Amino acid sequence: MKIGVGGAAYITKPEHARYAELTLNSIASAEHEIVQCWWLNSPMRAEWQQIFDRRGHTHINDENNVSRAWNRAIHHLLAEGCQYVFVPNLDIVVRSGSLDALVAAAERNPEPILWTMANWHALDELPDLPGLEQAPLHDNFVQHPHFSAFMVDARLFEQIGPFDETFKPAYNEDLDMHWRIKLAGRDAVQYEGSRFYHFGSRTICEDPALFGENVHTHSKNNDYFRAKWNFKPPTADDPFTDGMYRHPFNDPEKVGIEREFMSTW
């Protein structure tokens, strides 16, 4: 089976490149063909771009928009004939065999419209990562998906639509998608037999300028989310409330408004 791997690559510091290499080196499959597609921030130093060039298709991500990079990578990889597309953050480490385990779990349980790996929080020192490799695995699904290591198939865009590219450059696009999935009566689940470790917000933490800018942009994204849905949960893991709108901007005619972005891909 052909499996897509891709998404957003934002690298402005050597530390970013180090985490990206660590992430990509940990993603492997013994059972499937992997096809990669990455949308890169501009400008990016040539030696950092080569991290992605040697692994697959690369494109420039105008506006450095995470939602747009996710949308375009998923769209491109599905068009390449991938059955599933795995979208990782580039500050994670994937446990050996976890991508194959996630695909197998999705094949056994096709009802959800989005599957994620399970984050393992106890990690020993790099580079051996024994904490992750020895983490317990359980063949079951739980609610509370996250978007640091998620996988989808063609039904996400067909039934729910793309990620809302109004969230710039990042944050809250995951909450928005999770709520839309719930409104559509579909499920998004976390598989406990497929694990990864997330270092957490390395893009921002390793770039002081971006960290400062994020204070402003994250606030704007919070405001947009509240305008669209009437309430802003802290994270995708938190229960959504009865006070949230059942239609974008409380307007039934705006259901599916996110599909307007598809014409720009």
BABA-189160 format. One line per field, with one value per residue: residue number from 1; residue in one letter; x, y, z of N, C-alpha, C in turn. Coordinates in Angstrom, 1 decimal, always signed. Layout:
% residues N
donu	NUM|...
kolza	A|...
n.xx	X|...
n.yy	Y|...
n.zz	Z|...
ca.xx	X|...
ca.yy	Y|...
ca.zz	Z|...
c.xx	X|...
c.yy	Y|...
c.zz	Z|...
END
This chain:
% residues 265
donu	1|2|3|4|5|6|7|8|9|10|11|12|13|14|15|16|17|18|19|20|21|22|23|24|25|26|27|28|29|30|31|32|33|34|35|36|37|38|39|40|41|42|43|44|45|46|47|48|49|50|51|52|53|54|55|56|57|58|59|60|61|62|63|64|65|66|67|68|69|70|71|72|73|74|75|76|77|78|79|80|81|82|83|84|85|86|87|88|89|90|91|92|93|94|95|96|97|98|99|100|101|102|103|104|105|106|107|108|109|110|111|112|113|114|115|116|117|118|119|120|121|122|123|124|125|126|127|128|129|130|131|132|133|134|135|136|137|138|139|140|141|142|143|144|145|146|147|148|149|150|151|152|153|154|155|156|157|158|159|160|161|162|163|164|165|166|167|168|169|170|171|172|173|174|175|176|177|178|179|180|181|182|183|184|185|186|187|188|189|190|191|192|193|194|195|196|197|198|199|200|201|202|203|204|205|206|207|208|209|210|211|212|213|214|215|216|217|218|219|220|221|222|223|224|225|226|227|228|229|230|231|232|233|234|235|236|237|238|239|240|241|242|243|244|245|246|247|248|249|250|251|252|253|254|255|256|257|258|259|260|261|262|263|264|265
kolza	M|K|I|G|V|G|G|A|A|Y|I|T|K|P|E|H|A|R|Y|A|E|L|T|L|N|S|I|A|S|A|E|H|E|I|V|Q|C|W|W|L|N|S|P|M|R|A|E|W|Q|Q|I|F|D|R|R|G|H|T|H|I|N|D|E|N|N|V|S|R|A|W|N|R|A|I|H|H|L|L|A|E|G|C|Q|Y|V|F|V|P|N|L|D|I|V|V|R|S|G|S|L|D|A|L|V|A|A|A|E|R|N|P|E|P|I|L|W|T|M|A|N|W|H|A|L|D|E|L|P|D|L|P|G|L|E|Q|A|P|L|H|D|N|F|V|Q|H|P|H|F|S|A|F|M|V|D|A|R|L|F|E|Q|I|G|P|F|D|E|T|F|K|P|A|Y|N|E|D|L|D|M|H|W|R|I|K|L|A|G|R|D|A|V|Q|Y|E|G|S|R|F|Y|H|F|G|S|R|T|I|C|E|D|P|A|L|F|G|E|N|V|H|T|H|S|K|N|N|D|Y|F|R|A|K|W|N|F|K|P|P|T|A|D|D|P|F|T|D|G|M|Y|R|H|P|F|N|D|P|E|K|V|G|I|E|R|E|F|M|S|T|W
n.xx	+0.8|+0.4|+1.6|+1.2|+3.3|+3.7|+3.5|+3.7|+6.8|+8.7|+11.5|+13.9|+16.1|+19.1|+18.4|+15.8|+16.2|+17.6|+15.6|+13.8|+15.2|+15.5|+12.8|+12.0|+13.8|+12.8|+10.4|+9.2|+8.5|+8.0|+6.2|+4.9|+4.9|+6.4|+5.5|+6.6|+5.7|+6.3|+5.7|+7.4|+8.8|+9.6|+12.2|+14.4|+17.3|+19.6|+20.9|+19.1|+16.8|+17.5|+17.1|+14.5|+14.2|+15.6|+13.9|+11.4|+8.7|+8.9|+7.6|+6.9|+5.6|+3.5|+2.8|+3.5|+1.7|+0.3|-2.1|-2.7|-0.4|-0.8|-3.3|-2.6|-0.5|-1.8|-3.8|-2.1|-0.8|-2.8|-3.7|-1.5|-2.0|-2.0|-3.2|-3.6|-2.7|-0.2|+0.4|+2.9|+4.0|+7.1|+8.7|+8.8|+9.2|+8.9|+7.9|+9.4|+8.0|+5.5|+4.0|+3.2|+1.7|-0.4|-1.6|-2.5|-4.3|-6.2|-7.2|-8.5|-10.4|-12.3|-14.2|-13.7|-12.8|-10.5|-7.3|-5.0|-1.6|-0.5|+0.6|+3.6|+4.6|+6.8|+10.0|+13.3|+16.8|+18.0|+20.4|+19.1|+16.5|+15.1|+12.8|+10.6|+10.7|+10.2|+7.7|+4.4|+2.1|-1.2|-3.9|-6.2|-8.7|-9.0|-10.9|-10.3|-8.4|-5.3|-3.3|-0.6|+0.5|-1.1|-3.4|-5.1|-7.7|-9.1|-11.7|-11.8|-11.6|-13.7|-16.0|-15.8|-14.3|-11.6|-8.8|-9.2|-7.9|-7.8|-6.8|-3.8|-0.3|-0.5|-2.2|-5.2|-6.4|-6.6|-8.4|-10.7|-11.1|-11.6|-14.0|-15.7|-15.6|-17.0|-19.5|-20.3|-21.0|-19.1|-16.2|-13.0|-10.1|-7.7|-5.0|-3.8|-1.9|+0.2|+2.8|+4.3|+6.7|+6.4|+8.2|+7.3|+6.2|+8.6|+9.3|+8.5|+9.7|+12.4|+12.9|+13.1|+12.1|+9.8|+8.4|+7.7|+6.1|+4.0|+2.5|+0.8|-0.4|-1.6|-3.5|-5.2|-6.1|-7.5|-9.6|-10.8|-11.7|-13.6|-15.4|-16.3|-17.3|-18.3|-17.2|-14.1|-12.4|-9.7|-7.9|-7.7|-8.2|-10.0|-13.4|-16.0|-18.4|-21.9|-22.6|-21.4|-21.6|-23.6|-23.3|-21.0|-20.2|-22.8|-24.6|-26.5|-26.2|-23.5|-22.2|-19.6|-18.1|-15.3|-14.4|-13.9|-11.2|-10.1|-10.0|-7.7|-5.5
n.yy	-1.2|+2.3|+4.9|+8.2|+10.8|+13.9|+17.5|+20.6|+22.4|+24.3|+26.0|+27.9|+27.9|+26.2|+24.4|+23.7|+22.2|+20.1|+18.8|+18.2|+16.3|+14.3|+13.6|+12.8|+10.7|+8.8|+7.9|+5.3|+2.4|-1.0|-2.4|-0.9|+1.4|+4.5|+7.8|+11.1|+14.6|+17.9|+21.2|+24.1|+26.7|+30.0|+32.4|+29.5|+28.0|+26.4|+24.0|+23.1|+22.8|+20.6|+18.5|+17.8|+17.7|+15.4|+13.5|+13.6|+15.2|+18.7|+22.0|+25.5|+27.1|+29.5|+32.4|+30.9|+29.2|+26.9|+25.4|+25.6|+24.3|+21.7|+21.1|+21.2|+19.3|+16.9|+16.8|+16.7|+14.2|+12.3|+12.6|+11.4|+8.8|+7.7|+5.7|+6.4|+9.4|+10.5|+12.9|+14.5|+16.6|+18.3|+18.0|+15.6|+12.2|+9.1|+5.9|+2.8|+1.0|+2.1|+3.6|+1.6|+0.1|+1.9|+2.2|-0.4|-0.5|+1.3|+0.1|-2.1|-0.8|+1.1|+3.1|+5.6|+9.0|+10.1|+9.3|+9.1|+8.8|+7.8|+9.9|+9.5|+10.3|+9.9|+10.0|+8.9|+10.1|+11.5|+10.0|+7.5|+6.9|+5.1|+5.1|+5.6|+3.5|+1.4|+1.8|+1.0|-0.8|-0.8|-2.4|-0.7|+1.9|+5.4|+8.3|+11.8|+12.9|+14.2|+16.6|+16.3|+14.1|+12.8|+10.9|+10.6|+9.7|+9.9|+10.7|+12.7|+15.3|+15.0|+14.6|+16.3|+18.5|+20.9|+21.9|+25.0|+27.7|+30.3|+30.5|+31.7|+32.1|+29.6|+27.4|+26.5|+25.6|+22.9|+22.5|+23.6|+21.8|+19.4|+20.0|+20.4|+17.8|+16.4|+17.7|+16.7|+14.2|+12.3|+10.4|+10.9|+9.4|+8.2|+5.9|+3.5|+1.7|+2.6|+4.7|+7.9|+10.5|+13.8|+16.7|+19.3|+22.4|+23.3|+24.8|+27.4|+27.8|+27.7|+29.9|+33.1|+35.4|+34.5|+33.5|+35.8|+37.0|+35.1|+35.6|+37.6|+36.6|+34.2|+35.2|+36.5|+34.3|+33.0|+34.8|+34.7|+32.0|+32.1|+33.9|+32.3|+30.0|+30.6|+29.8|+29.0|+26.2|+25.1|+23.1|+20.5|+18.2|+18.8|+18.8|+19.8|+22.4|+22.8|+25.3|+26.0|+27.0|+25.3|+25.6|+27.2|+30.5|+30.6|+30.3|+28.5|+28.5|+28.7|+26.4|+24.3|+26.3|+26.3|+25.0|+26.9|+27.4|+25.4|+25.9|+27.3|+25.6
n.zz	+0.0|-0.7|+1.2|+2.3|+3.5|+5.1|+5.2|+6.9|+6.9|+8.8|+9.2|+10.6|+12.2|+13.3|+15.2|+14.6|+12.3|+13.3|+14.9|+12.9|+11.2|+13.1|+13.5|+10.9|+10.4|+12.1|+11.1|+9.4|+7.3|+7.2|+5.7|+3.7|+0.9|+1.1|+0.4|+0.2|+0.9|+1.2|+2.4|+2.4|+4.4|+3.3|+3.3|+3.2|+4.3|+2.0|+2.8|+4.8|+3.4|+1.8|+3.5|+3.1|+0.3|-0.5|+0.3|-1.0|-2.7|-2.7|-1.9|-2.0|+0.8|+0.7|+2.7|+4.9|+6.2|+8.3|+8.1|+5.4|+4.4|+5.4|+4.1|+1.4|+1.2|+1.9|-0.1|-2.4|-1.9|-1.8|-4.4|-5.6|-5.3|-2.7|-0.1|+2.6|+4.5|+6.5|+8.8|+10.4|+13.1|+13.1|+15.3|+16.7|+17.8|+16.4|+17.5|+16.7|+14.1|+14.4|+12.4|+10.6|+12.4|+12.9|+10.4|+10.0|+12.2|+11.3|+9.1|+10.2|+11.7|+10.2|+10.6|+12.0|+11.0|+11.2|+12.5|+15.2|+16.4|+19.7|+22.3|+24.1|+27.2|+28.9|+28.6|+28.0|+27.9|+24.8|+22.5|+22.5|+23.3|+25.0|+26.7|+25.0|+23.2|+24.9|+25.8|+26.9|+24.8|+23.6|+22.2|+21.4|+21.0|+21.9|+22.8|+22.3|+20.3|+18.9|+17.1|+16.4|+15.3|+13.1|+11.0|+7.9|+5.4|+2.1|+2.8|+4.6|+3.4|+1.6|+3.2|+5.4|+4.7|+4.0|+6.2|+7.9|+6.5|+7.4|+9.9|+10.9|+11.5|+12.6|+14.9|+16.5|+14.2|+14.5|+16.6|+15.4|+13.2|+14.7|+16.0|+13.8|+12.8|+14.8|+14.7|+12.3|+12.9|+12.9|+13.9|+15.5|+16.5|+18.9|+18.7|+20.8|+20.3|+18.9|+19.0|+19.9|+20.7|+21.7|+21.5|+21.8|+20.6|+19.4|+17.2|+17.8|+20.3|+19.8|+18.3|+19.0|+17.9|+16.4|+18.5|+19.9|+18.0|+17.8|+20.1|+19.3|+16.9|+17.8|+19.5|+17.8|+16.3|+18.3|+18.7|+16.2|+16.2|+18.3|+17.2|+15.1|+16.4|+18.9|+21.3|+22.9|+23.4|+25.5|+24.5|+22.0|+23.3|+25.3|+26.4|+24.1|+24.3|+25.1|+24.5|+22.1|+18.7|+16.2|+13.6|+11.3|+12.4|+13.4|+11.3|+9.2|+6.4|+6.0|+6.4|+5.5|+4.5|+4.5|+2.3|+0.3|+0.2|-1.3|-4.0|-4.4|-4.3
ca.xx	+0.0|+1.2|+1.3|+1.8|+3.8|+4.0|+2.9|+4.4|+8.2|+9.1|+12.9|+14.7|+17.2|+19.7|+17.7|+14.6|+16.7|+17.9|+14.4|+13.2|+16.0|+15.1|+11.5|+11.9|+14.5|+12.0|+9.2|+9.6|+7.6|+8.5|+5.2|+4.3|+5.7|+6.2|+5.7|+6.6|+5.4|+6.5|+5.6|+8.5|+8.8|+10.5|+13.3|+15.0|+18.7|+19.7|+21.2|+17.9|+15.8|+17.9|+16.5|+13.2|+14.4|+16.1|+12.9|+10.2|+8.3|+8.9|+7.0|+7.0|+4.4|+3.3|+2.3|+3.9|+0.5|+0.3|-3.3|-2.5|+0.5|-1.5|-4.3|-1.9|+0.2|-2.8|-4.3|-1.1|-0.4|-4.0|-3.6|-0.4|-2.5|-1.8|-4.4|-3.6|-1.7|+0.2|+0.9|+3.5|+4.8|+8.5|+9.4|+8.3|+9.9|+7.9|+8.3|+9.6|+6.8|+4.2|+3.3|+2.6|+0.6|-1.5|-2.3|-3.2|-5.5|-7.2|-7.8|-9.4|-11.4|-12.4|-15.3|-13.3|-12.4|-9.1|-6.6|-3.7|-0.8|-0.7|+1.8|+4.2|+5.2|+8.0|+11.1|+14.7|+17.6|+18.4|+19.6|+18.6|+15.0|+14.5|+11.5|+9.6|+10.7|+9.7|+6.4|+3.4|+1.2|-2.5|-4.7|-7.5|-8.8|-9.6|-11.2|-9.3|-7.3|-4.5|-2.9|+0.8|+0.8|-2.4|-3.5|-6.4|-7.8|-9.8|-13.0|-11.7|-11.9|-14.9|-17.1|-15.7|-13.7|-10.2|-8.5|-9.6|-6.7|-7.9|-5.9|-2.5|+0.3|-0.8|-2.9|-6.6|-6.9|-6.9|-9.7|-11.7|-11.4|-12.1|-15.4|-16.4|-15.8|-18.0|-20.7|-20.7|-21.4|-18.0|-15.3|-11.6|-9.6|-6.2|-4.7|-2.8|-0.8|+1.1|+3.3|+5.4|+7.0|+6.4|+9.0|+6.4|+6.4|+10.0|+9.4|+8.4|+10.6|+13.8|+12.9|+12.6|+11.3|+8.5|+7.7|+7.0|+5.0|+3.0|+1.6|-0.2|-1.2|-2.4|-4.6|-6.1|-6.7|-8.5|-10.7|-11.5|-12.4|-14.8|-16.4|-16.8|-18.0|-18.9|-16.5|-12.8|-11.8|-8.3|-7.2|-8.6|-8.5|-11.1|-14.8|-16.6|-19.5|-23.2|-22.7|-20.8|-22.5|-23.7|-22.9|-20.0|-20.8|-24.2|-25.3|-26.5|-25.7|-22.0|-21.7|-18.7|-17.4|-13.9|-14.1|-13.5|-9.8|-9.7|-9.8|-6.4|-4.5
ca.yy	+0.0|+3.5|+5.8|+9.5|+11.5|+15.2|+18.6|+21.9|+22.5|+25.7|+25.9|+29.1|+27.8|+24.9|+23.5|+23.2|+21.2|+18.9|+18.1|+17.6|+15.1|+13.3|+13.1|+12.0|+9.4|+7.9|+7.5|+4.3|+1.4|-2.3|-3.0|+0.0|+2.4|+5.8|+8.9|+12.3|+15.9|+18.9|+22.6|+24.7|+28.1|+30.8|+31.6|+28.4|+27.7|+25.3|+22.7|+22.6|+22.3|+19.3|+17.5|+17.4|+17.5|+14.1|+12.5|+13.6|+16.5|+19.9|+23.2|+26.7|+27.4|+31.0|+32.8|+30.1|+28.8|+25.5|+24.8|+25.5|+23.2|+20.4|+20.8|+20.9|+18.0|+15.8|+16.8|+16.2|+12.8|+11.6|+12.5|+10.5|+7.4|+7.2|+5.3|+7.2|+10.4|+10.7|+14.3|+14.7|+17.7|+18.0|+18.0|+14.4|+11.0|+8.0|+4.6|+1.8|+0.2|+2.7|+3.9|+0.4|-0.2|+2.9|+1.9|-1.7|-0.2|+2.0|-0.9|-2.9|+0.1|+2.2|+4.1|+7.0|+9.7|+10.6|+8.5|+9.6|+8.0|+8.2|+10.5|+8.9|+11.5|+9.5|+9.8|+9.1|+11.0|+11.2|+9.6|+6.1|+7.0|+3.8|+5.3|+5.5|+2.1|+0.4|+2.3|-0.1|-0.7|-1.4|-2.5|-0.1|+3.3|+6.3|+9.6|+12.9|+12.9|+15.4|+16.8|+16.3|+12.9|+12.3|+10.3|+10.7|+9.3|+10.9|+11.0|+13.9|+16.4|+14.7|+14.7|+17.4|+19.7|+21.1|+22.8|+26.4|+28.4|+31.6|+30.4|+32.0|+31.0|+28.3|+27.2|+26.5|+24.9|+21.5|+22.6|+23.8|+20.5|+18.4|+20.3|+20.1|+16.3|+16.1|+18.2|+15.9|+12.9|+11.4|+10.1|+11.0|+8.6|+7.9|+4.5|+3.3|+0.7|+3.3|+5.7|+8.9|+11.5|+15.2|+17.6|+20.4|+23.8|+23.6|+25.9|+28.7|+27.9|+27.8|+31.1|+34.1|+36.4|+33.9|+33.4|+37.1|+37.2|+34.2|+36.1|+38.4|+35.8|+33.3|+35.9|+36.7|+33.1|+32.8|+35.7|+34.2|+30.8|+32.5|+34.4|+31.2|+28.9|+31.1|+29.4|+28.5|+25.3|+25.2|+22.2|+19.6|+17.2|+19.2|+18.6|+20.9|+22.7|+23.0|+26.7|+26.2|+27.0|+24.1|+26.0|+28.3|+31.8|+30.4|+30.5|+27.2|+28.6|+28.8|+25.0|+23.9|+27.5|+26.1|+24.5|+27.9|+27.4|+24.3|+26.5|+27.9|+24.7
ca.zz	+0.0|-0.7|+2.4|+2.2|+4.7|+4.7|+5.9|+7.0|+7.4|+9.1|+9.7|+10.6|+13.1|+13.2|+16.1|+13.9|+11.3|+14.1|+15.2|+11.7|+10.9|+14.1|+13.2|+9.6|+10.5|+12.9|+10.3|+8.5|+7.1|+6.7|+4.9|+2.7|+0.2|+1.7|-0.5|+1.0|+0.3|+2.2|+2.1|+3.1|+4.6|+2.5|+2.8|+3.9|+3.8|+1.1|+3.5|+5.5|+2.3|+1.3|+4.4|+2.5|-1.1|-0.7|+0.7|-1.7|-3.3|-1.9|-2.5|-1.1|+1.5|+0.8|+3.9|+6.0|+6.8|+8.6|+7.6|+4.0|+4.1|+5.6|+3.1|+0.1|+1.3|+1.9|-1.5|-3.3|-1.7|-2.2|-5.9|-6.0|-5.1|-1.4|+0.6|+3.8|+4.6|+7.8|+8.9|+11.7|+13.5|+12.9|+16.6|+17.4|+17.5|+16.2|+17.9|+15.7|+13.7|+14.7|+11.3|+10.1|+13.4|+12.8|+9.2|+10.3|+13.0|+10.5|+8.2|+11.1|+12.3|+9.2|+10.8|+12.2|+9.8|+11.5|+13.5|+15.6|+17.3|+21.1|+22.8|+25.3|+27.8|+29.6|+27.6|+28.5|+27.2|+23.5|+21.3|+22.5|+23.5|+25.5|+27.2|+23.9|+22.6|+25.9|+26.2|+26.7|+23.7|+23.8|+20.9|+21.6|+20.6|+22.8|+22.2|+22.5|+19.3|+18.8|+15.7|+16.3|+14.5|+12.7|+9.7|+7.3|+4.1|+1.2|+3.3|+5.4|+2.5|+1.0|+4.1|+6.4|+4.1|+4.4|+7.4|+7.7|+6.3|+8.0|+11.1|+10.4|+10.7|+13.2|+16.2|+16.5|+13.1|+14.9|+17.4|+14.4|+12.5|+15.6|+16.2|+12.6|+12.7|+15.8|+14.2|+11.2|+13.5|+12.7|+15.0|+15.4|+17.6|+19.1|+18.8|+21.9|+19.9|+18.0|+19.9|+19.5|+21.7|+21.2|+22.3|+22.1|+20.3|+19.2|+16.2|+18.5|+21.5|+19.3|+17.5|+19.9|+17.1|+16.1|+19.8|+20.2|+17.0|+18.1|+21.1|+18.6|+16.0|+18.5|+20.1|+16.6|+16.0|+19.3|+18.4|+15.0|+16.6|+19.1|+16.3|+14.3|+17.1|+20.1|+22.5|+22.6|+24.3|+25.7|+23.6|+21.3|+24.3|+26.2|+25.9|+23.6|+25.1|+24.5|+24.0|+20.8|+17.5|+15.4|+12.2|+11.4|+12.6|+13.7|+10.1|+8.4|+5.0|+5.9|+6.5|+4.4|+4.0|+4.4|+0.9|-0.6|+0.0|-2.2|-5.3|-4.4|-4.2
c.xx	+0.9|+0.7|+1.9|+2.2|+4.2|+3.3|+3.7|+5.8|+8.6|+10.5|+13.6|+15.9|+17.8|+19.0|+16.5|+15.1|+17.0|+16.7|+13.8|+13.9|+15.6|+13.8|+11.4|+12.7|+13.8|+10.8|+9.6|+8.5|+8.3|+7.4|+4.6|+5.3|+5.4|+6.5|+5.6|+6.3|+5.5|+6.4|+6.5|+8.4|+9.8|+10.9|+13.7|+16.4|+18.8|+20.0|+20.0|+16.9|+16.2|+17.4|+15.3|+13.3|+14.7|+15.0|+11.7|+10.0|+8.4|+8.3|+7.2|+5.7|+4.2|+2.5|+2.7|+2.8|+0.4|-0.9|-3.2|-1.5|-0.1|-2.5|-3.6|-1.2|-0.7|-3.4|-3.4|-0.9|-1.6|-4.0|-2.5|-0.8|-2.3|-3.2|-4.7|-2.5|-1.5|+0.9|+1.5|+4.0|+6.3|+9.3|+8.9|+9.3|+8.9|+8.5|+8.4|+8.3|+5.5|+3.4|+2.5|+1.4|-0.6|-2.3|-3.1|-4.5|-6.6|-7.9|-8.8|-10.6|-11.6|-13.4|-14.8|-12.8|-11.0|-8.6|-5.3|-2.9|-1.0|+0.6|+2.3|+5.0|+6.5|+9.1|+12.5|+15.5|+17.9|+19.9|+19.0|+17.1|+14.4|+13.1|+10.4|+9.6|+10.2|+8.3|+5.4|+2.5|-0.1|-3.3|-6.1|-7.5|-9.4|-10.0|-10.1|-8.2|-6.5|-4.0|-1.4|+1.3|-0.4|-2.4|-5.0|-6.5|-8.6|-11.1|-12.9|-12.2|-13.3|-16.1|-17.0|-15.2|-12.3|-10.0|-8.8|-8.3|-6.7|-7.0|-4.5|-1.6|-0.1|-1.6|-4.4|-7.2|-7.3|-8.2|-10.9|-12.1|-12.0|-13.6|-16.2|-16.6|-16.9|-19.4|-21.3|-21.1|-20.3|-17.1|-13.8|-11.0|-8.1|-6.0|-3.6|-1.8|+0.2|+1.5|+4.3|+5.6|+7.1|+7.2|+8.2|+6.9|+7.8|+10.2|+9.4|+9.4|+12.0|+13.9|+12.3|+11.7|+9.9|+7.7|+7.0|+5.9|+3.8|+2.0|+0.5|-1.0|-2.1|-3.6|-5.6|-6.8|-7.8|-9.8|-11.5|-12.3|-13.7|-15.8|-17.1|-17.7|-18.5|-18.2|-15.2|-12.3|-10.3|-7.5|-8.2|-8.9|-9.7|-12.5|-15.3|-17.9|-20.8|-23.4|-22.1|-21.8|-22.5|-23.5|-21.9|-20.7|-22.3|-25.1|-25.3|-26.0|-24.2|-21.4|-20.8|-18.0|-15.9|-13.5|-13.7|-12.0|-9.3|-9.4|-8.4|-5.2|-3.8
c.yy	+1.2|+4.5|+7.1|+10.0|+12.9|+16.3|+19.9|+21.7|+23.9|+25.6|+27.2|+29.0|+26.4|+23.9|+22.9|+22.1|+19.9|+18.1|+17.5|+16.4|+14.0|+12.7|+12.3|+10.7|+8.4|+7.3|+6.5|+3.2|+0.1|-2.9|-2.2|+0.9|+3.7|+6.9|+10.2|+13.6|+16.9|+20.3|+23.4|+26.2|+28.8|+32.1|+30.5|+28.1|+26.4|+24.0|+22.2|+22.1|+20.9|+18.2|+16.9|+17.0|+16.0|+13.0|+12.5|+14.9|+17.6|+21.1|+24.3|+27.0|+28.9|+31.3|+32.0|+29.6|+27.3|+24.8|+24.6|+24.4|+21.9|+20.1|+20.4|+19.6|+16.9|+15.7|+16.2|+14.7|+11.9|+11.4|+11.6|+9.0|+6.9|+6.9|+6.1|+8.3|+10.6|+12.1|+14.5|+16.1|+17.3|+18.3|+16.8|+13.3|+9.8|+6.7|+3.7|+1.0|+0.9|+3.2|+2.7|+0.0|+0.7|+2.5|+0.6|-1.4|+0.4|+1.1|-1.8|-2.1|+1.3|+3.3|+5.5|+7.7|+10.3|+9.7|+9.2|+8.6|+8.5|+8.7|+9.8|+10.0|+11.1|+9.1|+9.9|+9.9|+10.6|+10.7|+8.2|+6.0|+5.7|+4.0|+5.1|+4.1|+1.1|+0.8|+1.2|+0.2|-1.4|-1.3|-2.0|+1.4|+4.1|+7.6|+10.6|+12.8|+14.2|+15.5|+16.9|+15.1|+12.2|+11.7|+10.3|+9.9|+10.3|+11.4|+12.3|+15.1|+16.2|+15.0|+15.9|+18.7|+19.9|+21.8|+24.2|+27.2|+29.9|+31.6|+30.5|+32.5|+29.6|+28.5|+27.5|+25.8|+23.4|+21.5|+22.7|+22.5|+19.5|+18.7|+20.1|+18.6|+15.9|+16.5|+17.3|+14.5|+11.9|+11.3|+10.4|+10.3|+8.5|+6.4|+4.2|+2.3|+1.3|+4.6|+6.7|+9.7|+12.8|+16.1|+18.9|+21.8|+24.2|+24.7|+27.3|+28.8|+28.1|+29.1|+32.3|+35.1|+35.8|+33.7|+34.7|+37.3|+36.3|+34.7|+36.9|+37.5|+34.8|+33.9|+36.2|+35.5|+32.7|+33.6|+35.2|+32.9|+31.1|+33.1|+33.3|+30.2|+29.3|+30.8|+28.8|+27.6|+25.4|+24.4|+21.3|+18.4|+17.5|+19.1|+19.9|+21.1|+22.9|+24.4|+27.0|+26.2|+25.6|+24.4|+27.1|+29.7|+31.8|+30.6|+29.2|+27.3|+28.6|+27.4|+24.7|+25.1|+27.3|+25.6|+25.6|+27.9|+26.4|+24.8|+27.1|+26.9|+24.4
c.zz	+0.0|+0.4|+2.2|+3.5|+4.3|+5.5|+5.8|+7.5|+7.6|+9.9|+9.5|+11.5|+13.0|+14.1|+15.4|+13.0|+12.1|+14.4|+14.0|+11.2|+11.8|+13.8|+11.9|+9.6|+11.3|+12.2|+9.3|+8.4|+6.6|+5.7|+3.8|+2.1|+0.8|+0.6|+0.3|+0.2|+1.4|+1.7|+3.0|+3.3|+3.7|+3.2|+3.7|+3.4|+3.0|+1.8|+4.3|+4.5|+1.8|+2.2|+3.8|+1.1|-1.3|-0.3|-0.2|-2.4|-2.3|-2.6|-1.5|-0.5|+1.6|+2.0|+5.1|+6.9|+7.0|+8.0|+6.1|+3.6|+4.3|+4.5|+1.8|+0.1|+1.2|+0.5|-2.5|-3.2|-2.0|-3.7|-6.4|-5.8|-3.7|-0.7|+1.9|+3.7|+6.1|+7.9|+10.3|+11.9|+13.3|+14.2|+17.4|+17.0|+17.4|+16.7|+16.7|+15.4|+13.9|+13.5|+10.7|+11.1|+13.2|+11.5|+9.4|+11.2|+12.2|+9.6|+9.0|+11.5|+11.3|+9.5|+11.1|+10.9|+10.0|+12.6|+13.9|+16.4|+18.7|+21.6|+24.0|+25.9|+28.6|+28.7|+28.2|+27.6|+25.7|+23.5|+21.4|+22.7|+24.0|+26.1|+26.2|+23.4|+23.6|+26.3|+26.0|+25.5|+24.0|+22.6|+21.1|+21.2|+21.7|+22.1|+22.5|+21.5|+19.4|+17.4|+15.6|+15.5|+14.1|+11.3|+9.2|+6.0|+3.3|+1.8|+4.1|+4.6|+1.9|+1.9|+5.0|+5.7|+4.6|+5.7|+7.0|+7.7|+6.8|+9.3|+10.6|+11.5|+11.3|+14.5|+16.0|+15.3|+13.5|+15.7|+16.4|+13.7|+13.4|+15.8|+15.0|+12.4|+13.6|+15.3|+13.0|+11.6|+13.2|+13.9|+14.6|+16.7|+17.7|+19.3|+19.7|+21.5|+19.0|+18.7|+19.3|+20.7|+21.0|+22.1|+22.7|+21.7|+20.0|+18.2|+16.9|+19.6|+21.0|+18.5|+18.3|+19.1|+16.8|+17.4|+20.1|+19.2|+17.3|+19.2|+20.4|+17.7|+16.7|+19.1|+19.0|+16.3|+17.0|+19.1|+17.2|+15.4|+17.4|+18.2|+15.5|+15.1|+18.5|+21.4|+22.1|+23.6|+24.4|+24.7|+23.0|+22.2|+25.2|+25.6|+25.3|+24.3|+24.4|+24.0|+22.7|+19.7|+16.8|+13.9|+12.3|+11.4|+12.9|+12.5|+9.3|+7.0|+4.9|+6.3|+5.3|+3.8|+3.8|+3.0|-0.1|-0.8|-1.0|-3.6|-5.5|-4.5|-5.6
END
